[in-house]
Amino acid sequence: MERYIQPFVDVTKNVFKEFIGADLEVGRPYFSQAEVVNEWDISAVIGLTGEASGAVVVSMKAGLAEKLTDTLTGKTHDSIDDEVTDAVGEIVNIIAGNAKKGLEEAFRLIISLPTIVQGTGHQIKWPSEKARIICIPFTIYNSEIFTLSVAIESIRSG
């Protein structure tokens, strides 16, 4: 499983360094249950299809989403508006697109357009009820945390 997750960790660190100019600390990955209600205010979801199915989700609190958007746009945001949802969607899109390249030895994958889920206490509906969901916590700006959640299941036979 680690070989499928490591490309996501590496890409996430690179994306935040390149586009945000910030280093990330990677926390200890853990398994989550599909029915968990998130403490986050916004999540961006990318579906995966092809020789595997699943999803990639970036979740964070509103304040962090606004701060990241401020950095990307050069403007101040104090609520989750269209620019903030676009920015969070673009972050997950870049992560999934680049991680897909790192996974191409194992699977040929197609990624969907990002879907944004927002609201305190929201829940993600995962593509498969039995998918193993790996959550990777990241710390940015010394104390703010977001998670990257990944569930990938091979659908190839053999």
N, C-alpha and C positions, 0 to 999 in steps of 0.2 A: 504493500500500500504506500510505503514511503516514496517509492520512485514516481508515483502518480501525484503526490502532494508536493514534493520538492520543487518541481517547476513553478507551481503557484506561489510558493514562498519566495523563490528567487525573483520571479517576475514582479511580485508585489513590492519587494524592496527596491528593485530597479525603477519601477514606475514612480514611486513616491520620491526617490532621489532625483530622478530626471525632471519630472513635471512639477513637483511641489518644492523640491530643494530640501527635503527633510529625510533624516535617517530614521529607520524603524527598528525597534527591538522586537524580536519574535518571541512570543510566549510559547508555553507548552501546548501542543495540539491536544485536543480531546474529542471524544465522540459525543454527539448530541442526538437527541431523539427528535423524530419528525414533528411531534406534537408540542414541542417546547414553544412557549410564548416569549418573544424577544423583549429585552429591556430597551431596545434601540428605537429611535424615532424614524429612521429611514433605512431601507434596504434596497439594493439594486441587484436584480436577478438576471442571469444569462442562462438559458437552457442549452444543453449539449445533446446532440443526436449524431447518428452515424453508427460506427462499430461499437460505440458505448453510448449510454444515455445518462443524463444527470443534470446537475446545475451547479453554478458558481454564484455565490451571494456575498456581497460586501455590505455590512451593517454597521451603523454608527449612530451616535446621538446627534441631535440637530445642531448643537453648537460647533461640533467638529466639522460637520458637512458644510456649514456656513463659512467656517475659517478656511477650509480647503478651497472653497469656491472663491473666497476673497483673494487667495493667493493666485489662483488660476486666472481670474478675470481682472484683478487690480481694482475691484469695486467692493464696497462693504455690503454685507448681507446680514439681516437680523431676523430672518425667518426662512422657512423652506419655501422658496419661490421656484419659478420655472428654471432660472439659471442654476439654482442649487440642485434640483432634480436632474437637470441635464449634466451637470458636472459629475455627480455621483454615478450616473449612468455611464458616462464616458470613462470614468475610472475603471469600473468593472468590465467595460467593453475592451479596454486596452489590456487589462490583466488577463481576461479569458482568451483574447486573440493571441497574445504572446505565449501564454501557457500552452495553448493548443499546438503551437509550433514545437514546444518541448515534449509533447506527448505523441507526436506523429509517428514515432517508432513503434509505439504500442497500439494506437488507434487512429483511424481516420475519423475526424470529428467535424461537425458543422455546428457553429454557434448561432444562437438566435440574437435578435435585437434585445437590448436591455429593457426590463420591466421594472418600474419603481413601485415599491410598497412603502407607505408612510403612515405614521400615526403611532403613538405610544402604545406598547403592548401588542403590536401586530404579530402575525404568525405567517410563516412561509409554508406554502403547500408544495412539498417536494414531489418530483415526478414519480417516485416509487416509494411505497410504504415500507419496503424492506431495505432501502438504500442505507448504506452506512454513511452518516454525515460526519465529516471531520471538520471541526472548527479550529481555526488558527487565530489566536489573539495577537494583535500587534499593538505596540505602544508608540505613539508619535508625540512630539513636543513634550517629552519627558513624563507626561502623566495621562494623556488622553488615549483611550483604547477604542479600537474597532476590531471587528472580526471578519475573516474571510472563511466562509463555509463552503465545502466542496463535497459533492456526492457523485461518484462515477461508478457505473456498473457496466461491465462488458456485456454486450448482447451477441457477440460472436459465439458460434458453437465451437466446442473443443477447447 
